[in-house]
Amino acid sequence: MFYDLHIHSGLSPCADDDMSPQNIIRMAKINGLELVAVTDHNSLKQQMILAQVAREHGLKIWYGVELQSKEEVHCLAYFKNLKHASGMQRWIESVQEPTPNNADYFGNQFLYDTSDEVLVQENVALILSLKASLKACVEAIHAQHGKVVLAHIYGRQNGIVEQLGFIPPDLKIDGIELSKSEDLARFRKEYPKYRHLPCFFNSDAHCLQNIHEATYSLSKTEIQSFWRN
């Protein structure tokens, strides 16, 4: 199953305004993808609409979010159903900085309907770190029956190795995201404790043209193992 599990909609201030549900899902279909996750910064408020649009086009979707911990580390959280995603959203709001978003500086934070019409602009600045440690984020995700994947660990701002210099050996994660396939051997050599974890290659797309084409795939067995473990 061809996938891209790290895409940003126009709810993320750093994403293009045309990263709307219909545009994202249609581009994913054009590119031959079968499974996607839209992982906006510190918010799951667009997920219900995205799921409706994905079903309309016959595309499978995981509910997702990209959290930024107080250490400024990014981690991806995935959920199988909207109930658990909604529980995660409530937790995020409990640890979120209440700073208003400055759209002129950070960018727009649009919530869309199923026809890509803008419903509202999110007021809280989603680009800011949560008032929660990485460990607390991981625990909160697991408490909502979600899975934790460390985002773009090498060579990227807010990746854990870039921010902390290493992956803590006691961090209870479920997967790793790598930006390029050449990093796989490096990861397995540097972190043998985590070498059994699934490694995902996602686009981190903030514009439509960066959504992956049908390059990376997961088997049904791999998907079942990820959610089971």
C-alpha positions as CSV (number, residue, x, y, z in Angstrom):
1,M,0.0,0.0,0.0
2,F,1.7,3.2,-1.2
3,Y,1.7,5.8,1.5
4,D,2.6,9.3,2.7
5,L,2.0,9.8,6.4
6,H,3.3,13.3,7.0
7,I,1.4,16.0,5.1
8,H,0.3,19.4,6.3
9,S,-3.0,21.1,5.5
10,G,-3.6,24.8,5.5
11,L,-4.3,24.6,9.2
12,S,-0.6,24.5,9.7
13,P,0.7,28.0,9.5
14,C,3.8,27.0,7.5
15,A,1.7,25.2,4.8
16,D,0.4,26.8,1.6
17,D,-3.2,28.0,1.8
18,D,-4.2,25.7,-1.1
19,M,-3.4,22.6,1.1
20,S,-7.1,22.0,1.6
21,P,-8.8,18.6,2.0
22,Q,-10.0,18.1,-1.5
23,N,-6.7,19.3,-3.0
24,I,-4.6,17.1,-0.7
25,I,-6.7,14.0,-1.3
26,R,-7.0,14.5,-5.1
27,M,-3.2,15.1,-5.4
28,A,-2.6,11.9,-3.4
29,K,-4.8,10.0,-5.7
30,I,-3.2,11.4,-8.8
31,N,0.2,10.4,-7.3
32,G,-1.0,6.8,-6.9
33,L,-1.1,6.9,-3.1
34,E,-3.5,4.5,-1.2
35,L,-2.9,5.6,2.4
36,V,-2.3,9.1,3.8
37,A,-2.1,11.0,7.1
38,V,-2.4,14.7,7.4
39,T,-0.4,15.8,10.5
40,D,-0.9,19.4,11.2
41,H,1.1,21.2,13.9
42,N,-0.4,20.7,17.3
43,S,-4.0,20.3,16.1
44,L,-6.4,17.5,15.0
45,K,-9.2,19.9,14.2
46,Q,-9.2,19.3,10.4
47,Q,-9.2,15.5,10.8
48,M,-13.0,14.8,10.6
49,I,-13.4,16.7,7.3
50,L,-10.2,15.1,5.9
51,A,-11.6,11.6,6.7
52,Q,-14.9,12.4,5.0
53,V,-13.1,13.6,1.8
54,A,-10.7,10.6,1.8
55,R,-13.7,8.2,2.0
56,E,-15.3,10.1,-0.9
57,H,-12.3,9.4,-3.0
58,G,-11.7,5.8,-1.8
59,L,-8.4,6.7,0.0
60,K,-7.5,5.2,3.4
61,I,-6.5,7.7,6.1
62,W,-4.9,7.6,9.5
63,Y,-5.8,10.4,11.9
64,G,-2.6,12.2,12.7
65,V,-0.9,15.2,14.3
66,E,2.6,16.5,14.6
67,L,3.4,17.6,18.2
68,Q,6.1,20.0,19.2
69,S,7.3,19.3,22.7
70,K,8.8,21.9,25.0
71,E,12.2,20.7,23.9
72,E,11.1,21.7,20.4
73,V,11.2,18.1,19.2
74,H,8.7,17.0,16.6
75,C,6.9,13.7,17.0
76,L,4.1,12.3,14.9
77,A,1.0,10.7,16.5
78,Y,-1.4,8.4,14.6
79,F,-4.8,7.2,15.7
80,K,-7.2,4.6,14.2
81,N,-10.4,6.3,15.1
82,L,-11.9,9.8,15.6
83,K,-12.7,9.1,19.2
84,H,-9.1,8.7,20.2
85,A,-8.0,11.6,18.0
86,S,-10.6,13.8,19.7
87,G,-9.2,12.8,23.1
88,M,-5.8,13.8,21.9
89,Q,-7.1,17.2,20.8
90,R,-8.5,17.8,24.3
91,W,-5.1,16.9,25.8
92,I,-3.3,19.3,23.4
93,E,-5.6,22.1,24.4
94,S,-4.7,21.5,28.1
95,V,-1.0,22.0,27.4
96,Q,-1.1,24.6,24.6
97,E,0.2,28.1,24.8
98,P,-2.8,30.5,24.5
99,T,-0.8,33.0,22.4
100,P,-2.9,34.3,19.5
101,N,-1.6,33.5,16.0
102,N,-0.1,36.4,14.0
103,A,-1.1,35.3,10.5
104,D,1.0,38.1,8.9
105,Y,4.1,36.6,10.6
106,F,3.5,32.9,11.0
107,G,1.0,32.3,8.2
108,N,-2.7,31.5,8.0
109,Q,-4.3,28.7,10.0
110,F,-7.4,27.8,7.9
111,L,-10.0,25.2,8.7
112,Y,-11.9,24.0,5.6
113,D,-15.2,22.3,4.9
114,T,-15.5,19.3,2.5
115,S,-15.8,21.7,-0.5
116,D,-12.5,23.5,0.4
117,E,-14.4,26.6,1.6
118,V,-12.7,28.2,4.6
119,L,-14.8,27.8,7.7
120,V,-12.7,29.7,10.1
121,Q,-9.2,30.7,11.0
122,E,-7.7,29.0,14.1
123,N,-6.8,31.7,16.6
124,V,-4.2,30.0,18.8
125,A,-0.7,30.0,17.4
126,L,-0.1,26.3,16.5
127,I,3.6,26.9,15.6
128,L,4.6,27.2,19.3
129,S,5.8,24.4,21.5
130,L,3.4,22.7,23.9
131,K,4.0,23.1,27.6
132,A,4.8,19.4,27.8
133,S,8.0,17.4,27.6
134,L,8.6,14.8,24.9
135,K,8.1,12.1,27.4
136,A,4.8,13.6,28.4
137,C,3.7,13.8,24.8
138,V,4.6,10.2,24.2
139,E,2.6,9.1,27.3
140,A,-0.4,11.2,26.3
141,I,-0.4,9.7,22.8
142,H,-0.3,6.1,24.2
143,A,-3.0,7.0,26.7
144,Q,-5.3,7.7,23.7
145,H,-4.3,4.4,22.0
146,G,-2.2,6.2,19.5
147,K,1.2,5.4,18.0
148,V,4.3,7.6,18.3
149,V,6.8,8.1,15.4
150,L,9.7,10.4,15.8
151,A,9.7,12.9,12.9
152,H,12.6,13.4,10.5
153,I,15.2,12.5,13.0
154,Y,18.3,13.4,10.9
155,G,19.3,16.7,9.4
156,R,16.1,18.6,9.9
157,Q,15.1,21.3,12.3
158,N,13.1,19.9,15.2
159,G,14.2,16.4,14.5
160,I,15.2,14.7,17.8
161,V,18.9,14.1,16.8
162,E,19.1,17.7,15.7
163,Q,17.6,19.1,18.9
164,L,18.9,16.7,21.6
165,G,21.8,15.1,19.8
166,F,20.5,11.5,20.5
167,I,17.4,9.4,21.0
168,P,17.0,8.6,24.7
169,P,17.2,4.9,25.3
170,D,14.1,4.8,27.5
171,L,11.8,6.6,25.1
172,K,8.8,4.3,24.4
173,I,8.3,5.0,20.7
174,D,6.6,2.9,18.0
175,G,8.5,4.0,14.8
176,I,11.0,6.4,13.2
177,E,10.6,8.7,10.3
178,L,13.6,9.2,8.0
179,S,13.9,11.8,5.2
180,K,15.9,9.6,2.8
181,S,16.5,5.9,2.4
182,E,20.3,6.4,2.8
183,D,19.7,7.2,6.5
184,L,18.3,3.7,7.3
185,A,21.7,2.0,7.7
186,R,23.0,4.9,9.8
187,F,19.9,4.7,12.1
188,R,20.3,0.9,12.6
189,K,24.0,1.3,13.4
190,E,23.6,4.2,15.8
191,Y,20.5,2.9,17.6
192,P,20.5,-0.9,17.7
193,K,18.0,-0.9,20.5
194,Y,15.4,0.7,18.1
195,R,16.4,-1.2,15.0
196,H,13.3,-3.4,15.1
197,L,11.0,-0.4,14.8
198,P,9.3,0.4,11.5
199,C,10.9,3.2,9.6
200,F,8.7,5.5,7.5
201,F,9.7,7.7,4.6
202,N,7.3,10.6,4.3
203,S,7.2,13.9,2.4
204,D,6.5,16.4,5.2
205,A,4.7,18.2,2.4
206,H,3.7,21.8,3.0
207,C,2.7,22.3,-0.7
208,L,0.8,20.1,-3.1
209,Q,3.8,19.4,-5.4
210,N,5.8,17.9,-2.5
211,I,3.3,15.1,-1.7
212,H,5.0,11.8,-2.4
213,E,4.3,9.8,-5.5
214,A,3.8,6.0,-5.2
215,T,7.4,5.3,-4.0
216,Y,7.2,3.9,-0.5
217,S,4.8,1.1,0.5
218,L,3.6,-0.9,3.5
219,S,2.3,-4.4,3.3
220,K,-0.9,-5.4,5.1
221,T,1.2,-7.4,7.5
222,E,3.4,-4.4,8.3
223,I,0.4,-2.2,8.9
224,Q,-1.2,-4.8,11.2
225,S,2.1,-5.3,13.1
226,F,2.6,-1.6,13.6
227,W,-0.9,-1.2,15.2
228,R,-0.7,-4.4,17.1
229,N,2.7,-3.7,18.7
